[in-house]
């Protein structure tokens, strides 16, 4: 497993709870998706949230990062998550 630390700052005025799925794509078009955590994260306006995410294989030169926010089975209406800032850091290869 290749671990990454996802650091997100959101812009939503209201609190959002849900799950983040990360999809990495390299320049050749190969993709890998993270596994969702079993616990929902809480996102508040201008508060940083750190999420540990893992992939079954590593992509050396990332061309594109896609995030999917889902409320999954949580009670309440579905909402968008507005991201102000995001950083993805490899824990296996900290120089990247």
N, C-alpha and C positions, 0 to 999 in steps of 0.2 A: 504494500500500500504506500502511495506517495501522498504525504500530508502537506496541506497548504493552510495558511491562516488568512482568512478573509476579514478585512477590516472595513466596515461600512458606516458612513454617516448619512442619515436620512433627513429629508426636508419636510415630510408630512407634518401637519399641525397636530393631528390626532394620533394617538398611540395605535400601532399596528402590531399584530401578533401573527406569526406564520413561519414558513419554512423557505429556505433559499436552496435552489439547486444551481450548481455552477457547471457550465459547459465550456471546455477549452477546445480550440481549433488551431491546428498548425497551418503553415503556408501551403502544404500539400492537400489540405482539406480533411485530414484525419481528425476525428473528434473523440473526446472522452468526457463522460459525465460523472459528477460527484454523486455520492449516496446521500440521501436526506437524513438529517439527524432525527432521532425519535422524539426530541423535545422541541417545541416551538420557541423561536426567539422573539423578544419584545423590542420593537423599534420605536424610539421617541425622537421628536424633532431635535436636531443638532447634537444628538448623543451618539457616540461611537459604540458599535457592537462588534465584537470579535467572535468569529465562528471558525471552528476547526473543521475542515472538510478533507475528505480523502478520495483518491482516484486509484483505480486498479492498475493503471500504467501512467508513465510520465510523458509529457510533451516538452521537448527541449526548447523549441522556438515557437512561442505562442503568437499567433497572428490575430486571434479574436477571442474575447471572453464574453459569454452570454450568461445572464442571470435570470432565473425564473423564480418569482415570488408566489407562494401558494398558501392559502389558509387551510388547505386540506380538509380535515374533519372538524375544524374549530367552529364554534357556534357564532353566527353573525354574518353580515353581508361580505361579499368579496370586495377587496379594495386594491388599488395600485400602490406600489411602494416607490416613492420618489427618492432617488439616490442623489445626494449632493456630492459625495466623495467615496471612492472605493480603492482599496489596495489589496492585492493578492500576493502573498509571500510564500515561497517554497520553504518548507522546514527541512526537507531532505537536501536541498541545494541552496543554502542561504545567500550565495553570491548572485543568484538570479533575481 
